[in-house]
Amino acid sequence: MTSILIAFDSTQQAIRTEMLLEFADIEIDTRPTPKEITAGCALSIEFPEQDLSTAATIIKQEKVEIRGLFRKVENGYREIDMTTEV
C-alpha cells in the first residue's frame, strides 16, 4: 500500500495536525522527516494514501501550514500538488 507523508516547517503544526488526523480516525505514523525532503521541522506524519482526500480536506479547512504532501515512490518521494491531485 502506498503512503503519503506530510512535511512541516514547525513542530507546532506537526503536533496540531497529528491531533486533527487522529480525531478523524486516520491511522498515522509520526516519524523523522526523510533527509531528501527539505523541511524546517524534523517531524513528519505518514498515513495511507486511501486517506489522502480526508487529510487534504482537514489541512485546508483547518488552515494547517505544511511544507508539502509527498507520495512515496520507488526511489524516494514525489511532491503532490494539492490543487490538482487531491
C-alpha positions as CSV (number, residue, x, y, z in Angstrom):
1,M,0.0,0.0,0.0
2,T,1.3,3.4,-0.9
3,S,1.7,6.0,1.8
4,I,1.6,9.8,1.9
5,L,4.0,11.9,4.0
6,I,3.2,15.4,5.3
7,A,6.3,17.6,6.0
8,F,6.1,20.7,8.1
9,D,8.1,23.9,8.8
10,S,7.2,23.8,12.5
11,T,6.8,21.2,15.2
12,Q,3.7,23.1,16.5
13,Q,1.9,22.5,13.1
14,A,3.0,18.8,13.1
15,I,1.6,18.2,16.6
16,R,-1.6,20.1,15.7
17,T,-2.0,18.0,12.5
18,E,-1.3,14.8,14.4
19,M,-4.3,15.6,16.8
20,L,-6.6,16.6,13.9
21,L,-5.9,13.4,11.9
22,E,-6.2,11.2,14.9
23,F,-9.6,12.8,15.7
24,A,-10.7,12.0,12.1
25,D,-9.7,8.3,12.7
26,I,-6.9,8.4,10.2
27,E,-4.1,5.9,11.1
28,I,-0.9,7.9,11.2
29,D,2.7,7.3,12.0
30,T,4.8,10.2,13.3
31,R,8.3,9.8,12.0
32,P,11.5,11.7,11.3
33,T,11.4,13.8,8.1
34,P,13.4,12.0,5.4
35,K,16.7,13.7,4.5
36,E,15.7,14.1,0.8
37,I,12.8,16.4,1.8
38,T,13.9,19.8,2.9
39,A,11.7,21.0,5.8
40,G,12.1,23.2,8.8
41,C,10.8,20.5,11.1
42,A,12.3,17.1,11.9
43,L,8.8,15.6,12.3
44,S,6.6,14.3,9.5
45,I,3.4,12.4,9.5
46,E,2.8,9.3,7.3
47,F,-0.6,7.9,6.5
48,P,-2.2,5.5,4.0
49,E,-2.9,7.0,0.6
50,Q,-6.6,6.0,0.8
51,D,-7.0,8.7,3.4
52,L,-5.4,11.5,1.2
53,S,-8.7,13.2,0.4
54,T,-9.8,13.4,4.0
55,A,-6.4,14.5,5.2
56,A,-6.2,17.2,2.5
57,T,-9.7,18.5,3.4
58,I,-8.7,18.8,7.1
59,I,-5.4,20.6,6.2
60,K,-7.4,23.1,4.0
61,Q,-10.3,23.6,6.4
62,E,-8.1,24.0,9.5
63,K,-5.5,26.2,7.6
64,V,-2.7,23.9,8.7
65,E,0.7,25.2,7.5
66,I,2.6,22.4,5.8
67,R,5.8,22.2,3.7
68,G,4.1,19.7,1.4
69,L,2.5,16.4,0.8
70,F,4.7,13.7,-0.6
71,R,4.0,10.3,-2.2
72,K,6.5,7.5,-1.5
73,V,7.8,6.3,-4.8
74,E,10.4,3.7,-5.7
75,N,13.5,5.9,-5.3
76,G,12.3,8.5,-2.7
77,Y,9.4,10.9,-2.5
78,R,7.5,12.9,-5.1
79,E,5.6,16.1,-4.0
80,I,1.8,16.1,-4.5
81,D,0.2,19.1,-6.0
82,M,-2.8,19.7,-3.7
83,T,-4.6,21.9,-6.3
84,T,-4.7,19.2,-8.9
85,E,-4.1,15.8,-7.3
86,V,-6.4,16.0,-4.3
